[in-house]
Amino acid sequence: MDLNLLRSTLEELGQPRFRFDQVWKWTAEGAQGYHEMSNLPASLRAQLEERVPFSTLTEVTRAEASDGTVKLLLNTKDGRPIETVLMRYKDGRRSICVSSQSGCPLTCTFCATGAMKFGRNLTAWEILDQALHLRRIDELDHCVFMGMGEPMMNLDNVLEVCRRLPDVGITHRRTGISTVGWVPGIDKLTESDVPVRLAWSLHSAEDALRSDIMPVNDRYSLQDVKAACDRFYEKRRKMIFVEYIMLGGVNDSVAQAKQLADLLEPWKYKINLIPYNPTDSVYDGSERGAMEAFRQTLEDEGFNATIRLIRGRDIDAACGQLAAKAAA
């Protein structure tokens, strides 16, 4: 829902200011449409239905995995594809992964989104509507900006959404923004007034290999990004999450785990090892034994390191897979 349009429409209709809060409260709590907003006059509901679309996005495809993961392919008004995912866990968590761009300009070689043509930055309301579509499916309590696109290249809109997420059920402490290492965005987040968490998609502790995997490393090197992350830590005193995708025979050796340990400090960084969800790229996922040896090496060096649970593999839940297939 375009909240600016909602506010201006209510003003044009001469409605009291509290009407905005009423509409937003219903929407944030999972209402399926204006027709459910029983404390609004029927005439106002009809006018809003006509003048303020309940969503800026149209659902194209919905897929549900055997583990309860739900992935939506959505289109913007101008036909741009967006993906968003709801992940349900046995401990009761309901975590969402949302997109900040349609496509991505940074061409990470392991990512299906990186192989797509870049569309554009999403508006704040197009980002927020992903969360609202998923809120209409289930209650939510965690969010990560790790879907299509680089959030730090669209940070103003991402932060506007972060300010609204607590109304949807997701606190700042349970909201994370993931970056491949866009230094200006990290610094801007550090100075912002929104106390969300930072996640760094690192994937190799060696500059040459990281540049092969992620061309953005040629622009912002490991040391550049680490310095920005350290500035974030010094200002916020919040541990930074490191995302490390495990590519078989590429970045998953014990020696490479020791390189990673030498780069980072265990009191600043928590490391999340991510099993590779196969796309049409040149990579294979690491063997379970290699992932466990990598994790154990990090733990021996004093790090809190975990292997992420695999979610939604049977519905192409890796970033960009549904959109790429739809465009094929």
Secondary structure in CASP SS format (residue, H / E / C, confidence):
PFRMAT SS
TARGET T0000
AUTHOR 0000-0000-0000
METHOD secondary structure of the structure
MODEL  1
M C 1.00
D C 1.00
L H 1.00
N H 1.00
L H 1.00
L H 1.00
R H 1.00
S H 1.00
T H 1.00
L H 1.00
E H 1.00
E H 1.00
L C 1.00
G C 1.00
Q C 1.00
P C 1.00
R C 1.00
F H 1.00
R H 1.00
F H 1.00
D H 1.00
Q H 1.00
V H 1.00
W H 1.00
K H 1.00
W H 1.00
T H 1.00
A H 1.00
E C 1.00
G C 1.00
A C 1.00
Q C 1.00
G C 1.00
Y H 1.00
H H 1.00
E H 1.00
M C 1.00
S C 1.00
N C 1.00
L C 1.00
P C 1.00
A H 1.00
S H 1.00
L H 1.00
R H 1.00
A H 1.00
Q H 1.00
L H 1.00
E H 1.00
E H 1.00
R H 1.00
V C 1.00
P C 1.00
F C 1.00
S C 1.00
T C 1.00
L C 1.00
T E 1.00
E E 1.00
V E 1.00
T E 1.00
R E 1.00
A E 1.00
E E 1.00
A C 1.00
S C 1.00
D C 1.00
G C 1.00
T C 1.00
V E 1.00
K E 1.00
L E 1.00
L E 1.00
L E 1.00
N E 1.00
T C 1.00
K C 1.00
D C 1.00
G C 1.00
R C 1.00
P E 1.00
I E 1.00
E E 1.00
T E 1.00
V E 1.00
L E 1.00
M E 1.00
R E 1.00
Y C 1.00
K C 1.00
D C 1.00
G C 1.00
R C 1.00
R E 1.00
S E 1.00
I E 1.00
C E 1.00
V C 1.00
S C 1.00
S C 1.00
Q E 1.00
S E 1.00
G C 1.00
C C 1.00
P C 1.00
L C 1.00
T C 1.00
C C 1.00
T C 1.00
F C 1.00
C C 1.00
A C 1.00
T H 1.00
G H 1.00
A H 1.00
M C 1.00
K C 1.00
F C 1.00
G C 1.00
R E 1.00
N E 1.00
L C 1.00
T C 1.00
A H 1.00
W H 1.00
E H 1.00
I H 1.00
L H 1.00
D H 1.00
Q H 1.00
A H 1.00
L H 1.00
H H 1.00
L H 1.00
R H 1.00
R C 1.00
I C 1.00
D C 1.00
E C 1.00
L C 1.00
D C 1.00
H E 1.00
C E 1.00
V E 1.00
F E 1.00
M C 1.00
G C 1.00
M C 1.00
G C 1.00
E C 1.00
P H 1.00
M H 1.00
M H 1.00
N H 1.00
L H 1.00
D H 1.00
N H 1.00
V H 1.00
L H 1.00
E H 1.00
V H 1.00
C H 1.00
R H 1.00
R H 1.00
L H 1.00
P H 1.00
D H 1.00
V H 1.00
G C 1.00
I C 1.00
T C 1.00
H H 1.00
R H 1.00
R H 1.00
T E 1.00
G E 1.00
I E 1.00
S E 1.00
T E 1.00
V C 1.00
G C 1.00
W C 1.00
V H 1.00
P H 1.00
G H 1.00
I H 1.00
D H 1.00
K H 1.00
L H 1.00
T H 1.00
E H 1.00
S C 1.00
D C 1.00
V C 1.00
P C 1.00
V C 1.00
R E 1.00
L E 1.00
A E 1.00
W E 1.00
S E 1.00
L C 1.00
H C 1.00
S C 1.00
A C 1.00
E C 1.00
D H 1.00
A H 1.00
L H 1.00
R H 1.00
S H 1.00
D H 1.00
I H 1.00
M C 1.00
P H 1.00
V H 1.00
N H 1.00
D H 1.00
R C 1.00
Y C 1.00
S C 1.00
L H 1.00
Q H 1.00
D H 1.00
V H 1.00
K H 1.00
A H 1.00
A H 1.00
C H 1.00
D H 1.00
R H 1.00
F H 1.00
Y H 1.00
E H 1.00
K H 1.00
R H 1.00
R C 1.00
K C 1.00
M C 1.00
I E 1.00
F E 1.00
V E 1.00
E E 1.00
Y E 1.00
I E 1.00
M E 1.00
L E 1.00
G C 1.00
G C 1.00
V C 1.00
N C 1.00
D C 1.00
S C 1.00
V H 1.00
A H 1.00
Q H 1.00
A H 1.00
K H 1.00
Q H 1.00
L H 1.00
A H 1.00
D H 1.00
L H 1.00
L C 1.00
E C 1.00
P C 1.00
W C 1.00
K C 1.00
Y E 1.00
K E 1.00
I E 1.00
N E 1.00
L E 1.00
I E 1.00
P E 1.00
Y C 1.00
N C 1.00
P C 1.00
T C 1.00
D C 1.00
S C 1.00
V C 1.00
Y C 1.00
D C 1.00
G E 1.00
S C 1.00
E C 1.00
R H 1.00
G H 1.00
A H 1.00
M H 1.00
E H 1.00
A H 1.00
F H 1.00
R H 1.00
Q H 1.00
T H 1.00
L H 1.00
E H 1.00
D H 1.00
E C 1.00
G C 1.00
F C 1.00
N C 1.00
A E 1.00
T E 1.00
I E 1.00
R C 1.00
L C 1.00
I C 1.00
R C 1.00
G C 1.00
R H 1.00
D H 1.00
I H 1.00
D C 1.00
A C 1.00
A C 1.00
C C 1.00
G C 1.00
Q H 1.00
L H 1.00
A H 1.00
A H 1.00
K H 1.00
A H 1.00
A H 1.00
A C 1.00
END
